[in-house]
């Protein structure tokens, strides 16, 4: 018995025509809203951000993200890939980890902001996402504020 025939038998056992059940499922799965592929600087999709009673929240999954301001920086083909946790700056940041996973899975991603340092504003320097603690230092955990910083500016914020 193949998996398909067992699924067919399972549907028939509860009185459903398999073809009719597939048609209904396809109809119900059609997206009624436009997909929002924007990714916030915190590394999570637009759909994970919400505003409740004037307060912004980011809930990527069972884990909580302290992000309080939705700042879209990337447009992604698949936002689910960006369900990652920030463990530090640069390659340890959820945004970088999501970009790396998109590369690995050959998914399209494009920057929708100019890549310029948030501190010195030099467009010639390479930047990376950096979580900033409440004290204004580079953090090794998710924070409410993430900045795109060049190496030199990041070093001035190291504790």
Residue pairs with C-beta under 8 A, 6 or more apart in sequence:
1 9
7 18
8 18
11 17
11 18
11 21
12 18
36 45
36 46
36 47
36 79
37 45
37 46
37 75
37 76
37 77
37 79
38 45
38 46
38 72
38 74
38 75
38 76
38 112
39 45
39 46
39 72
39 73
39 74
39 75
39 76
39 79
39 82
39 95
39 98
40 46
40 48
40 49
40 58
40 67
40 70
40 71
40 72
40 73
41 67
41 71
41 72
41 73
41 95
41 129
41 146
41 147
41 148
42 58
42 65
42 67
42 71
42 86
42 94
42 95
42 142
42 146
43 65
43 82
43 84
43 86
43 93
43 94
43 95
43 96
43 97
43 98
43 129
43 146
44 58
44 60
44 65
44 67
44 82
44 83
44 94
45 60
45 76
45 79
45 80
45 82
46 70
46 72
46 79
47 79
48 58
48 59
48 60
48 65
48 83
49 56
49 57
49 58
49 67
49 70
50 56
50 57
50 59
51 57
55 68
56 67
56 68
56 69
56 70
57 67
57 68
58 64
58 65
58 66
58 67
58 68
58 70
59 65
60 82
60 83
60 94
61 83
63 85
65 86
65 94
65 142
66 142
66 143
66 144
67 142
67 144
67 146
68 144
69 144
69 145
71 146
72 112
72 113
73 95
73 111
73 112
73 113
73 148
74 95
74 99
74 109
74 110
74 111
74 112
75 109
75 110
75 112
76 82
76 98
76 102
76 107
76 108
76 109
77 102
77 107
77 108
77 109
78 102
78 105
78 107
81 98
81 101
81 102
81 105
81 107
82 94
82 95
82 98
82 101
82 102
83 98
84 94
84 97
84 98
84 101
85 94
85 142
86 92
86 93
86 94
86 95
86 131
86 141
86 142
86 143
86 146
87 93
87 140
87 141
88 131
88 139
88 140
88 141
89 128
89 129
89 130
89 131
89 138
89 139
89 140
89 149
89 154
90 96
90 128
90 129
90 130
91 97
91 100
91 128
92 140
93 128
93 129
93 130
93 131
93 146
94 142
95 129
95 146
96 128
96 129
99 109
102 108
102 109
103 109
114 123
115 123
115 126
115 127
115 148
116 122
116 123
116 127
116 148
117 125
117 127
117 148
117 149
117 150
117 153
118 127
118 147
118 148
118 149
118 153
119 147
119 149
119 150
119 153
120 150
120 152
120 153
122 150
125 150
125 151
125 152
126 150
126 151
127 148
127 149
127 150
128 148
128 149
128 154
129 146
129 147
129 148
130 138
130 146
130 147
130 148
130 149
130 154
130 157
131 138
131 139
131 140
131 141
131 142
131 143
131 145
131 146
132 138
132 139
132 143
132 145
132 146
132 147
132 157
133 139
133 143
134 143
134 144
136 157
137 157
137 158
137 159
138 154
138 157
138 158
138 159
149 157
